[in-house]
Amino acid sequence: MLFISGLISYILSNKHFLLMLISLEAMVLSIYMLMFLYFVQFSSESFINMIYLSLSVCEGALGLTLLVILIRTHGVDMVMVFDNLW
C-alpha cells in the first residue's frame, strides 16, 4: 500500500523536485520493508538488505545534491525549469 501511494504521489507531483524525491524515498522504504519481512519469514540471508539500504542512501544523497544544485543555479525547485535547459 505504501508503494502504491508513493507511486501515485510521484505521478501527481510533477511540479516540485522535492516532492518527487520524497515519493521515491517512500517507494524505496516500502520495498525495503517488504524485503525485510520476506527474509525474516523464510529465515534467509538478510545481508542483501544492508546492500539495498546503502544503495538507497546513496540514491537519496544524490537526489538531494541535485536539488541543491538546481536551487542554487535556478533559484527554484520546479521541474518545469528543465524544459528550458534542453
KAWOQUI-V597951 format. One record per helix or strand. SS is the DSSP state (alpha for helix, beta for strand). FROM is the first residue (numbers start at 1). TO is the last residue. Records with the same first field share a line. If there is no record, write none. Layout:
# KAWOQUI-V597951
SS=FROM-TO / FROM-TO
This chain:
# KAWOQUI-V597951
alpha=2-12 / 17-41 / 47-74 / 79-85
beta=16-16 / 78-78
